[in-house]
């Protein structure tokens, strides 16, 4: 009975109490315990065989610095083993990780979070972000409105002059040509205002969902803040791209049962990591003065090449099989991005 009460007081029946580290720290700053300081299990080697904690811990600043450097170099070692394969042999990286080589490479999710952070940091440094104000400045907006009114007045006057002429009057051709020009000008001005102020289109949108309608009204009144929240949410919820993408990749292999959702998750996450690094590289090259045309070409060609290469080697496909899946996947990506942006808009408006 006493043992039972003692076990309850210790937090778990039968669990040995770990010795206090302060009682066994030697002059060199290291512990010299015989039991694991984490779980109390008797030590029989350099690590506890029950919880994995290292034996004989340190409590010195020098040893802490050593661990810090070792941890950093160890992470770099895995990073430099992962990044070259992610760029040159993404399919092999995906397949090797799936088949069990976990310690050698950075995990897909760890790499994804790291590259997303680097990408948005690069965007911030480059000043890539939403504008503070949407649409034309008030003064220019007023000028465009004045031009519209003047063009409509001129058209009305011209139409009256045209109606007063006889059917065979020689001036009719010139007046009709001028009337067509005014119609074109009025249409162009209307298009310019609509394009410059897309947020005005929200004015007549009513979903019936009070919280969402309230968010739409706030976005209409302060579009700059709405775009800032959209950018912020794109960083916080970037992980949503993974679950959104997995079902579409699974569709490409619906009749190949040996590939499961885990395979597709690793494929998608490594692929998104590469795309993030590509955007970082393109941003840096843009700062370096590389022509925009080259950057656009690289931004189109390299993702397609990377997807085709990764598909072929990750799933053991032939060239034609990888090619048609790449084509279909490019269409799927447009759907995925549309769904992602829609979710961000809803989250932003409701936030």
N, C-alpha and C positions, 0 to 999 in steps of 0.2 A: 504494500500500500504506500509505504514511504517512497519507494522508487517511482511509483506512478505519479504521486504528487510532485516529486522532484522533476519528472519528465515534463509535466504540464508547465511547471515554472520555467523550464528551459525552452519552451516554445514548441517542441516536437518530441514525442515519445521515442526514446532509444537513441536520440541524436547526441553525440558526445559534445561537450563544451570545448570550443576552441580556446586555447590558451591566450592570455593577454600578450600582445606583441611588446608592450613596454617593459614587460618583465624579463625579456630574453634578448634585448638589443645589446650587442657587444660593443666594445670600444671602437671597433672599425665601422660602426653604423649599420651593420647587417644583423639580421635575426639568425639565430641558430636553433630553430625549433625542431622538435621531433614529430609534431602534429601540425597539420595544415591550419594556418591561421584563419582560413575562410570557413571550413566546414568541420574541422577537428579530426579528420581522418589521419591515421598514422601514415607517415611519409615513408616511401620505399624507393624513392628516386628523386630526380631533379624537379618533377612536377607531381602534384597530387593526382592519383589515378581516379579519384572520385569526382572532383570538380574541375581539374585541369589547371589550378593556380600554381604558379611557380613557387618552389620552395626557397627558403632562405632569402627573404626580401631585404631590400636596402632602405635605409632612412638617412641618406646623405645627399647633399645638393649635387655632388659630382656624379653619383650614380644616377640621379634623376636626369641630369643633362645627357648622360650616356644613353639612357633609355629613350629620351626624346629624339636624339640623333638617329638611333637605331630604328625607331619607329618611322621616322621620316624617310630614311634611306630604304627601309623595307617597302614602304608604300611606293616610293619612286621606282624601286625595282620591279614591282608588279605593274606599275603604270607603264614603264618603258617596255615591258613585255607585252602589254595589252594594246597600246596605241598603234604601234606599227602594224600589228595584225588587223586591227580595226580598220585601218586605211587600206592596206594592201590585200589582206586575206580575211575579210570579214566572215565569210562562210565557214572557213576552218576554225576561226575563233569561236563562232557560235556553236559549231558541232562539238569541238573539244570541251567547251564549258558544259554543254548539255551532258556529255558522256562522263563527266566527273572531274575534270581538271579545274578545281575550284581555287586552290591555293596559289596556283601559278598566275592567274589573271585577276584583274579587278572585276568584281561582280557587275552584272549588267545594271542593276539599280543604282549601285554606288557610282558607277561611271556616268550614268544618266544624270543624276543629281549634280555631280561635279560639273559636267559639261553645260547643263542648263544654267548653273550659277555663273560660269565663265562667260557664256553667251550674253546673258542679261547685263553682266558687268561691262562687257565690251560695248554693248549698246548704250549704256549710260555714259561711258567715257567718250564715245563717239557722238553723243548728243542725239541719238536716235530715239525719239519719243513722240508722244502726241503733242500737237500744237496747243498753246494755251487758249486760243480762240478759234472757233470754227466759223467758216463763212467769210463773206466780204466785210471789210471795215464799214462802219456806219456811213461815213462820208461817201465811199465808193458805192455802197448799196443805194444811197439816195441818188447818186449820179446815174446809175443804171436805171432806176425807176423813172427819173426824168426823161432819159432817152426813150424808154418804152412809151411814156405818155406822148412825147413829141412825135414818135414814129406812128402811133395810132392816130393822132390828130392829122398828120400829113396824109395818111392813108384814106381817112374819111373825106378829106378835102379832095384828094385825087380821084376817089371813086365818084364823088359828085360831079367833078369836071368831066369824067369819062361818060357818065350817064347823060350829060347834057349834049354830048356830041352826036352827030348823026352816024348811022351805021357805016357810011362810006367816007367819013372824014379822014383825011390823011394823018391827023395827029393821034389817032386811036392807037396805032402800033407803039409809038413812043410812050404814051401814057400807060398802056398795058404792061410794057416792060418795066416801067418805073414802079407800077403797082406790085409786080412780082418781086422786085427787089425789096420793097418795104415789107412785104409778107415774110420774106426770108430774114430780114433784119429783126423783125419782131419775134420770130421764132427763135433766132439765135440768142437774143437777149433773155428770153424766158428760160431757155436751156441753161444759160450761164448762171442765172440766179438760182435755179433749182440745183445745179451741180455744186455751186459754191455754198449753198445752205441746205445740205441733205438732212440736217436735223429737223428742219421744218416739216419734213414728211411724217414725223412722229405725231404731229398735232392732231391728226384725225384717226390715230390708232387707239382703239379701246378694246381690250381683251375681255373685260368683265371680271378679271382677277384684280381685286382692289390693290393688293400690294404691288403687283406688277404695273398696273396703270399709274400708281403713285410714282414708281421708279421712272416710268417713261416721261411723266410730266417733269420730274426733276432733271432728267437728261435733256429735255427740250429747253429748259431754262438755263442750264449750265452744261453745255456740251463738252467744254474743255475738261471739266471734272469727270464727266462720264467716260471720256476717252482715257483719262489717267487711270481710272478704276479698271477699265478694260485691260490696259497694259499691266497693271499690278496683278490682276487676277490671272492673266496669261502666264505669269511666273509662278504664282502660288498653286495654280491648278494645272500646270503643265503635265503632271503625272496622269491626268485624265486621258491624254493621248494614247497611253498604253492600253487601258481596257477598251477604249474606243476602237483601236486598231486590231486587236487580237481576233475578234470575230471575222473581220474581213480577210485576214491572212488565213484563218481556218477554212474559209470558203474555198480558197485556192487548192486546198488539200483535203476536201471533204470526203473523197473516196480513197484516201491513203490513211488507213487507220493507225499505222505505226507512228504517225506524228500526232502528238497530243497538244493540249493548250500550253503546257509548259514550254515545249519547243518553240511555239509561236511567240510566247511571251519573251523568251530570250532573244529571238530574232528581232522582234519589234524594238525592244529596249536598246540593244546594241545599234540598230539602224538609226533610231532617234538620236543616240549619242553622237554618231558620225555626222548627222545633219546639223546638230548644234555646233560641233567643231568646225564644220564647213562654213557656217554663217560667221563664226568668229574669224576664220581665215579670210573670208571675203571682205569683212569689215576692215580688217587690218590692211589688206591689199588696197582697198578703196582709199584709206588714209595715205597710203604710200604713193598714190597717184596713178594706179593702174586704170586704164580706160574702162568706162562703165560697160561698154559692149562686151569686153572680155569677161568682166565679172558676171554679167547676165548669162553669157554662154556657159561659163563654168558652173553657175548656179542651176542650169538646166541639165547639162550633160552629166556632170559628176554624180548627182543623186541617182539618175537612171542607171548609170554604169555600176554604181555601188550596189543598188538593189538587185540588179541582175546577177552580179558576182556573188553576193551573199546568198541569194536564193539557190543558185546552182550548187554551191559547195556545202551549204548548210543542210540542204535536203537531198543531195546526191542526184541532181537533175541533169538531163542532157541540155545542150545549148538551146534547141528549139523550145523545149519545155520551160526552161527558165525565161526565155524571151517572151513567150505569150503571157506567162504569169506576171512578168514585169509590166507589160502593157496594161493588163487588167488592173494591176496594183496601182498604177498611176491614176487611173480613173477612180479607184477606191479612195485614194488619198484626197481627192477633191471632195468626196463625200465626208470623209473623216474630218477634214479641216472645217467644212461647213457646219458639221455637228458640234465641233469643238468651239467655234466662234459663237454659235447660237447659245451653247451652254454658258459661255463667258458673258454674253450679253444679258442673259436672264439672271445670272448670279450678280452681275454688276448692277442691274436695275433694281434687284430686290435687296441689295446690300445696304 
